[in-house]
Amino acid sequence: MFDTKSSFILSKLGIQRFQSQINNSNSEVIFGVLWGDILTLLDKSFNELEENELKLLIKILKSIVEDGSEYPFSKEINNLSEIKKKPKLIISFTSLKPNLIKKYSPLIESKPLSVLENSLEDKKTLWSKIKEHKNGSSAG
């Protein structure tokens, strides 16, 4: 799944590759990662991302953050109740739409990373939504 270089990068970000996860069919389990005040929702656990999906996700985040040095990884989220303060932006890379997301805004919806990496058209759509968001419009 991850090569040595990816494992090293993840360890420098403070990300554990393997975490036990309890799936309860009654609760609304999500796969997400908080990057400072940006929440990304994924179609699978962050630890299950392929290396190319991880690289694409990081490029997308860097295009929003414009920090140039580091992307502000905070933590992996498995339930929206774990979020203590409202994110500045949510990017959803999943077709699932948890009801709780409606109270958060703005929301940029995208195809899953596995689809994005092979679809130039879907990438263009996502980049235009990000550009709209950065220009102050309500993207979503």
Buried (B, 14 or more C-beta within 10 A) or exposed (E): EBEEEBBEBBEEEEBEEEEEEEEEEEEEBBBBBBBBEBBBBBBBBBBEBBBEBBBBBBEBBBEBBEEEEEBEBBBBBBBBEEBEEEBBBBBBBBEEEBEEBEEBBBBBBBBBBBEBBEEEEBBEBBEEBBEBBEEEEEBE
